[in-house]
Amino acid sequence: MRKIICLLIVASFLFVGCQKQSQNFDAESRGFSFSNNTGGEIATYNDYFYYAGNDGMYKVKSDGTDSIKISDQIFSPSNVLNDWIYGVKETTEDISICCLKTDGTGYQELTSAKQKTIDTMYVADETIYYHTTDKKNMDNQEIRSININGTNDKKILSNVSLKYFYKGNIYYTDNKTGYLYSLDVANNKKTQLSKINTDYVSVTDECVYYYSWDSYYSVDFDGKNGKVVLANAGNKANLIGDYLYYIANDDVHSVHKYNLQTAVDKTIFSVALGEQIYGIYSIGKNVFLSANTVKDGYCWIIIDANDNNIGTFAE
């Protein structure tokens, strides 16, 4: 089920962020890219993405073609690593972290719990990092880790929200203040990165990016040199390469593409009055918009590298 997104007004812009972008992920084997913090809506791998339909798990090429049902199993996919899809399966009482091979075989449940939710998950190397909330006490939240073979399930942090994982560091916010921190897992070293309520965290080799209220910021790994990258940046901001994509708070939910190097802002897509765009993700060379339109209902709208709408397909 999709969440209703509160969008904020877009007005002026300011560019003073990191000057160089990088997507060097050689330091670890990861099941996700920083542009696909989907919360279990889709998982991407090579030139394909995977999503749960009403009757099973599907595989689709990045141009929207070759939609194939690979399994009757239904769960929310988050990451794909080494030909395994990892995600969360929820029933009335139980919630499980599970995995399925990309050919649709080998389904396994790695861990399960009662009366809890799992809303964020990252797979890196041999470990799954995930965030849980107690349904009976919403203040009881934890970041936990478990090996990809289902062993060594343990608590790492309490009363926090998981925002990202990159090169051995957990990025999280304190539930009381909303401030952003990083935790070097191996050395148990904590660093404060913001002093404002923080969301939508992305990390590159140069710095940490995050969203707060109506603006997008960058900060160094030591918490210094915090800067506004884009003021009044709407909502659902997503960093993809050298561009910041965001959804404006206007009547047509326009999607903007902001160049971090040149500070040029461009509207690349809009829906009709009353329709909605829920999220922005990258798959291969294309950008996918998660939307709800009158014609197609819940659907994916595909934008190519030249900002052209090259297709739409319903979920």
C-alpha positions, 0 to 999 in steps of 0.5 A: 500500500502506498503512503500519501506524501505531504509535499512542500512548496517549491520556490527559490534555489541555492547551489553550494554543495559538493562539487564532485559526484561519484558512484564508486561502490568497489569497497563493498558488494551491495544489493542497492544503489543510492538512488533506489531507497524504495522501502520495498517497492522495487529492487533493481539488478543489472538492467532489470527491476523486480516488483511484487504484483497481486499474484507473485513476483515479476521481473521487467527490463528497464525500458518496461518490456519483457515483463515476466512472472518469476514466482508465486511468492509475494513479498516486498523486494528491497535489494538484489545481491549475487542473484538473490532478491531480498525483501520483507513478507508480512502477514497479520501476525508475522513479518519475515525477511526472506529471499528468492533467486532471480530465476524464481527458485530457492525461496527462504525465510531468514528470520521472523518476528510477531507484532513488528514491522520492518520498513527499511533494509539494506544488504551489503556483503554478507549482512542485512541491516534492517529497522524494526518497529513494535506494533504495540509500542511504536516508540520501541524501534531498533536497527538490527543486523543478520547474516544473509544465511539467517544467522546472528540476528542481533540488535545494533541501536535502539530508539533510532530510524535507519536511513542508509548504509554505506561502506561499513557505516550505518546512517540513522536519525535519533527518534527524539531529535530527528538529528542525523548520525553515522555509526562506524559498525566495526569501530562502534564510532558515532558521528553527528552529521546534522542538528535538524530533522533529517530524511532522504539520506544518500551517501557518495564517496565525497559527502553525505546528502540529506533532506530536511523540511523543504531543503536538501543539504550536504555535509562532510563525513566528520559533520563539518561543512554542512551546506544547503544544496537546494532550497525549497526542494519539494519532497521525495528528493532523490540523488541520481548521478549528478542530478537531484530529482524531486517532486514539486508541490504544485497541482500537477506534481511536476518532477524536477531535475536539478543539475548539481554542477551547473545549478540548472533546474528543469521540469521533466514531467507532470501529471494531470490535476488530481493524479499523483507521483509517489517516488523517483528511482533509477533503473539502468539509464532510465528514471522510473516514476511511481505514479497513480493516473486516471488512465493507468491507475498505479503505474510506472512512467519511464523517463529516458536519459534525454528526459523523454517519456518513453512509456508507461505500464500498469502494475 
